[in-house]
């Protein structure tokens, strides 16, 4: 039996080495794309009249800084439309305080009073608020409250639309919490894997994107928002279906600095994975890639356990059987270490590239310390197994909760709002972006 275990352990070790080479090759290609822009820079400022939509439900931890950044954009002609689904929403007091303090004039507040039972409240809010849009607006921009827009955010977001090849633009996000706990590190590692995938597939991120007004209304996406749980993936799929191109903006990486628990991450990741299952045309391929990532760690642990068990039960130390099991344990542990080390290295190099982008706007990220490296290395297996749990849960998930409201998910992918409830702060809703 030991010979078979040794062959399997050696094969697994070689496979992980190959996987690391492939992963770093993909990362190298990604970096080359990430350092370039794909649109032609306009000779003159491209600043068409723009409507910025922000749908809110609850006061996010950094909402005050978010609104301040949004109201002080270096952009000549834009209007911000704040959208809430209840006149007593906690976000309103924060918004009004900042608007009054900055004496901002280019703002509107829309309170939605009607609700479709067939979509998420955010999609409902966006649909209702965009029923009345002045035709003088050429561009409509969207963002989430867990982003912190710098002064050039809107200029950078809109500029690629000066190139007629593109109908939409998007930024991407990066998680870098102020305090490093297990949940926050798992979320950061999850994003490190997703960022490359999202970028290569040109997926729009709902936290920061813009689209031509004509495209938004002509594509039929507004009607789709009445029947979906999220606005961005359906929009990405619809634009691709009709041949519209989306520009992914490398410099527009938005940093989320909120801290989360492992449980709140698990709930959030499950919901995010569900969105992919419901609306992404190749969701199963993405899930398969995620599952493959768990295999080396899982097999490595199983082989280590079997090797140690055989060593403990073997009395004749020094024979070939004992030595074979010894090598099985060493190879299995080396496999896990190489795999986890490769993942940590990839996350480090990816954040280094992001750090260069952020430096252009005088924004910084905490440096990696030796403690961070070791902590991240140990949490890699946790990340993989939590992601595996989210995948398994998808096959039994018929309800999903977001910001205090539950939705039923039917077998035909239709959505039903179970019961509308105004947002109220509770001990379970303090991590808003989740």
C-alpha positions in Angstrom: 0.0 0.0 0.0 2.8 2.4 0.9 4.2 2.3 -2.7 0.8 3.5 -4.0 0.7 6.3 -1.3 4.2 7.3 -2.3 3.4 7.4 -6.0 0.2 9.5 -5.2 2.1 11.8 -2.9 4.9 12.4 -5.5 2.4 12.9 -8.3 0.5 15.4 -6.2 3.7 17.3 -5.4 4.6 17.5 -9.1 1.0 18.6 -9.9 1.2 21.4 -7.4 4.5 22.6 -8.9 2.8 22.6 -12.3 -0.2 24.4 -11.0 2.0 27.1 -9.4 3.9 27.6 -12.7 0.5 27.9 -14.6 -0.9 30.3 -12.0 2.1 32.6 -12.0 2.1 32.5 -15.8 -1.5 33.7 -15.8 -0.6 36.3 -13.2 2.2 37.6 -15.4 -0.1 37.9 -18.4 -2.6 39.7 -16.1 0.0 42.2 -14.9 0.9 43.1 -18.5 -2.8 43.9 -19.2 -3.2 45.6 -15.8 -0.4 48.0 -16.5 -2.0 49.2 -19.8 -5.2 51.0 -20.7 -7.2 49.7 -23.7 -8.9 53.0 -24.7 -7.5 56.0 -26.6 -6.9 58.9 -24.3 -9.0 61.9 -25.6 -7.0 65.0 -26.6 -9.4 67.2 -24.6 -11.2 66.6 -21.3 -14.1 64.3 -21.8 -16.6 65.3 -19.2 -20.2 64.8 -20.5 -23.1 65.6 -18.2 -23.4 62.7 -15.8 -25.9 61.4 -13.3 -24.4 59.5 -10.4 -26.8 57.0 -8.7 -26.1 55.7 -5.2 -28.7 53.2 -3.8 -28.5 53.0 0.0 -29.9 50.8 2.7 -28.4 51.6 6.1 -25.4 53.8 7.0 -22.2 52.1 6.1 -19.3 52.5 8.5 -17.5 54.9 6.1 -20.6 56.6 4.6 -19.6 60.1 5.8 -16.2 59.9 4.1 -17.9 58.3 1.0 -20.4 61.2 0.6 -17.8 63.8 1.2 -15.7 62.3 -1.6 -18.6 62.1 -3.9 -19.7 65.7 -3.3 -16.2 67.0 -4.0 -15.4 65.4 -7.4 -13.1 67.2 -9.8 -15.9 67.1 -12.5 -17.7 70.1 -13.9 -21.2 68.8 -14.6 -22.7 66.0 -12.5 -25.6 65.3 -10.2 -25.8 62.8 -7.4 -29.0 61.0 -6.9 -29.1 59.3 -3.4 -31.8 56.6 -3.3 -33.3 55.0 -0.2 -36.3 52.8 0.3 -37.5 54.3 3.5 -37.7 57.9 4.7 -36.3 56.9 8.2 -33.3 55.1 6.7 -30.2 55.8 8.9 -28.3 56.8 5.8 -30.4 59.9 5.3 -29.2 61.8 8.4 -25.6 61.2 7.4 -26.3 62.4 3.8 -28.1 65.5 4.8 -25.5 66.5 7.4 -22.7 66.3 4.8 -24.7 68.1 2.1 -25.6 70.9 4.5 -22.0 71.2 5.8 -20.5 71.3 2.3 -23.4 73.4 0.9 -23.7 71.0 -2.0 -26.2 72.0 -4.7 -25.8 69.2 -7.3 -27.7 66.5 -5.2 -31.1 64.8 -5.3 -32.7 62.5 -2.8 -35.2 59.9 -4.0 -37.3 57.9 -1.5 -38.7 54.8 -3.2 -42.2 53.9 -2.0 -43.1 51.1 -4.4 -41.5 47.6 -4.4 -41.4 44.8 -6.9 -41.7 41.4 -5.3 -39.6 39.9 -8.0 -36.2 41.5 -7.4 -33.7 42.8 -4.8 -34.5 46.1 -3.2 -31.3 47.6 -4.7 -32.4 46.7 -8.2 -35.9 48.0 -7.4 -34.4 51.3 -6.2 -32.3 51.8 -9.3 -35.2 50.9 -11.6 -37.6 53.3 -9.8 -35.1 56.2 -9.6 -34.1 55.9 -13.3 -37.7 56.2 -14.5 -37.2 59.9 -14.7 -33.8 60.8 -16.3 -33.2 64.1 -18.0 -32.2 63.4 -21.6 -29.4 65.9 -21.3 -27.5 63.3 -19.3 -25.1 61.4 -21.5 -23.7 59.1 -18.9 -25.1 57.4 -15.8 -22.6 56.3 -13.2 -23.2 53.9 -10.2 -21.3 53.1 -7.1 -21.8 51.5 -3.7 -21.5 53.0 -0.3 -18.6 50.7 0.7 -16.3 52.5 -1.7 -14.4 55.7 -1.0 -14.4 57.8 -4.2 -11.3 60.0 -4.6 -11.5 63.4 -6.3 -10.7 61.9 -9.8 -13.0 58.9 -9.5 -15.7 60.2 -11.8 -13.3 61.5 -14.4 -11.4 58.2 -14.5 -14.7 56.3 -14.7 -16.2 58.3 -17.6 -13.1 58.9 -19.7 -13.0 55.5 -21.5 -16.5 56.3 -22.9 -14.8 59.0 -25.1 -13.7 55.9 -27.1 -16.7 54.9 -29.2 -15.8 51.2 -28.9 -16.9 51.1 -25.3 -20.5 51.4 -24.0 -19.6 50.9 -20.3 -16.7 51.2 -18.0 -16.0 49.6 -14.6 -13.5 49.6 -11.8 -12.7 46.7 -9.5 -12.4 46.4 -5.7 -9.7 45.3 -3.3 -10.2 44.4 0.4 -7.6 45.7 2.8 -9.1 45.9 6.3 -7.7 48.2 9.0 -7.6 45.2 11.4 -6.4 41.8 10.2 -8.6 39.0 11.6 -9.4 35.6 10.1 -12.6 36.7 8.3 -11.0 39.7 6.7 -7.9 37.8 5.5 -10.1 35.1 4.0 -12.1 37.7 2.2 -8.9 39.4 0.9 -7.6 36.1 -0.4 -10.9 35.3 -2.0 -10.7 38.7 -3.8 -7.2 38.0 -4.9 -8.4 35.0 -6.8 -11.5 36.7 -8.1 -9.9 39.9 -9.3 -7.9 38.1 -12.1 -11.0 36.2 -13.1 -13.3 39.2 -13.1 -10.8 41.3 -15.1 -10.3 38.7 -17.8 -14.0 38.2 -18.2 -14.7 42.0 -18.3 -17.3 41.6 -15.5 -18.9 44.9 -14.4 -18.7 45.5 -10.7 -21.7 47.2 -9.2 -19.6 49.2 -6.8 -18.2 51.4 -9.5 -19.3 51.5 -13.1 -20.7 53.8 -15.8 -22.7 53.3 -18.9 -24.0 55.5 -21.7 -27.6 56.5 -21.1 -28.8 55.3 -24.5 -27.2 51.9 -24.0 -28.8 51.4 -20.6 -32.3 52.0 -21.9 -31.9 50.4 -25.3 -30.3 47.2 -23.9 -33.3 46.1 -21.9 -31.4 45.8 -18.7 -33.8 48.1 -16.9 -36.5 45.5 -17.4 -34.2 42.7 -16.3 -33.5 44.6 -13.0 -37.1 44.0 -12.1 -36.5 40.2 -11.9 -32.9 39.8 -10.5 -31.0 39.8 -7.2 -28.1 41.9 -8.4 -27.6 44.5 -11.1 -24.0 44.0 -12.3 -23.7 40.4 -13.6 -27.0 40.5 -15.6 -25.7 43.8 -17.1 -22.4 42.3 -18.0 -24.1 39.3 -19.7 -26.6 41.5 -21.5 -23.9 43.9 -22.9 -21.8 40.9 -24.0 -24.8 39.3 -25.7 -25.5 42.4 -27.8 -21.8 43.0 -28.6 -21.2 46.0 -26.4 -17.7 46.3 -25.0 -16.8 47.2 -21.4 -13.6 49.0 -20.5 -12.0 47.8 -17.3 -10.0 50.6 -15.7 -6.8 49.5 -14.1 -6.3 52.6 -12.1 -9.8 52.5 -10.7 -9.2 50.0 -7.9 -11.4 50.9 -5.0 -10.3 49.8 -1.5 -12.7 48.5 1.0 -11.2 48.8 4.5 -14.0 47.3 6.5 -13.4 44.4 8.9 -15.6 41.3 8.8 -16.0 38.0 10.7 -15.6 34.6 9.2 -19.3 33.9 9.5 -20.3 37.2 7.9 -17.8 36.5 5.0 -19.3 33.0 4.6 -22.8 34.5 4.2 -21.6 37.2 1.8 -19.5 34.8 -0.3 -22.5 32.4 -0.5 -24.6 35.2 -1.9 -22.0 36.3 -4.3 -21.5 32.8 -5.6 -25.3 32.5 -5.9 -25.3 35.5 -8.2 -22.9 33.8 -10.5 -24.9 30.6 -10.5 -28.1 32.5 -11.4 -26.8 35.0 -14.0 -23.3 34.1 -15.3 -23.4 32.1 -18.5 -20.2 30.1 -17.5 -20.7 30.0 -13.8 -20.0 26.2 -13.6 -16.5 26.7 -15.1 -15.8 29.3 -12.4 -17.1 26.9 -9.7 -14.9 24.1 -11.2 -11.8 26.3 -11.0 -12.6 27.0 -7.3 -13.1 23.3 -6.5 -9.8 22.4 -8.1 -8.1 24.8 -5.7 -9.2 22.7 -2.7 -8.0 19.4 -4.1 -4.2 19.8 -3.4 -4.8 20.8 0.2 -7.4 18.1 0.8 -5.4 15.3 -0.7 -2.3 16.6 1.0 -4.0 16.4 4.4 -5.4 12.9 3.7 -2.0 11.6 2.6 -0.3 13.2 5.6 -2.8 11.5 8.0 -2.4 8.1 6.3 1.4 8.4 6.4 1.5 9.4 10.1 -1.0 6.6 11.0 1.2 4.0 9.2 4.3 5.3 11.0 2.6 5.1 14.4 1.5 1.5 13.8 4.8 0.3 12.3 7.1 -1.3 14.9 10.0 -2.1 12.6 11.6 1.3 12.3 14.0 1.5 9.4 12.5 -1.0 7.0 11.4 0.0 3.5 7.7 0.2 4.6 8.6 2.7 7.4 10.8 4.8 5.2 8.2 4.9 2.4 5.6 6.3 4.8 8.1 8.8 6.1 8.6 10.1 2.6 4.8 10.1 2.1 4.4 12.4 5.1 7.3 14.7 3.9 6.0 15.0 0.4 2.4 15.6 1.5 3.5 18.3 3.9 5.7 19.9 1.2 2.8 19.8 -1.2 0.6 21.8 1.2 3.4 24.2 2.0 4.3 24.8 -1.7 0.6 25.3 -2.6 -0.1 27.7 0.3 3.2 29.5 -0.3 2.4 30.0 -3.9 -1.0 31.4 -3.1 0.5 33.9 -0.5 3.1 34.9 -3.1 0.4 35.6 -5.7 -1.6 37.7 -3.3 1.5 39.6 -2.3 2.5 40.4 -5.9 -1.0 41.3 -6.8 -1.3 43.7 -4.0 2.1 45.2 -4.9 0.7 46.0 -8.4 -2.4 47.6 -6.7 -0.2 49.6 -4.4 1.4 51.2 -7.5 -2.0 52.2 -8.8 -3.1 53.6 -5.5 0.2 55.6 -5.1 -0.8 57.7 -8.1 -3.7 59.2 -6.0 -1.7 59.3 -2.8 -3.5 56.4 -1.2 -1.6 53.8 0.7 -2.0 50.2 1.9 -0.4 48.7 5.1 2.9 47.0 4.4 3.2 43.2 4.7 5.0 42.2 7.8 6.5 38.8 8.6 3.5 38.2 11.0 1.1 39.0 8.1 2.8 36.5 5.8 2.7 33.7 8.4 -0.9 34.5 9.3 -2.0 34.5 5.6 -0.1 31.3 5.0 -2.0 29.5 7.8 -5.3 30.9 6.6 -5.0 29.7 3.0 -6.6 26.2 3.8 -9.4 27.9 5.7 -10.1 30.1 2.7 -10.3 27.1 0.4 -12.6 25.1 2.6 -14.9 28.0 3.3 -15.3 28.5 -0.4 -16.0 24.8 -0.9 -18.8 25.1 1.7 -20.3 28.0 -0.2 -20.4 25.9 -3.3 -22.0 22.9 -1.6 -24.6 25.2 0.0 -25.7 26.5 -3.4 -27.3 23.2 -4.2 -29.6 23.5 -1.1 -30.1 27.2 -1.0 -33.6 28.5 -1.5 -33.4 31.7 0.5 -30.9 34.5 0.7 -30.8 37.4 3.1 -29.3 40.9 2.5 -29.5 43.8 4.8 -32.4 42.6 6.8 -34.6 41.3 4.0 -35.1 37.7 2.8 -35.6 36.6 -0.8 -36.8 33.2 -2.0 -34.9 31.7 -4.9 -37.1 29.4 -7.1 -35.8 26.5 -9.1 -36.5 28.4 -12.3 -34.1 31.2 -11.1 -37.0 33.6 -10.3 -36.8 35.7 -7.2 -39.5 36.6 -4.7 -39.2 39.3 -2.0 -40.7 37.4 1.1 -41.5 40.5 3.1 -40.4 44.2 2.8 -39.0 45.6 6.0 -37.4 49.1 6.4 -33.8 48.9 7.3 -33.0 49.2 11.0 -29.6 48.8 12.7 -29.2 45.5 14.7 -26.3 43.7 16.1 -26.3 41.4 13.1 -26.2 44.1 10.4 -23.2 46.1 11.5 -21.1 44.8 8.6 -22.9 46.6 5.9 -21.0 45.6 2.8 -21.7 42.0 3.6 
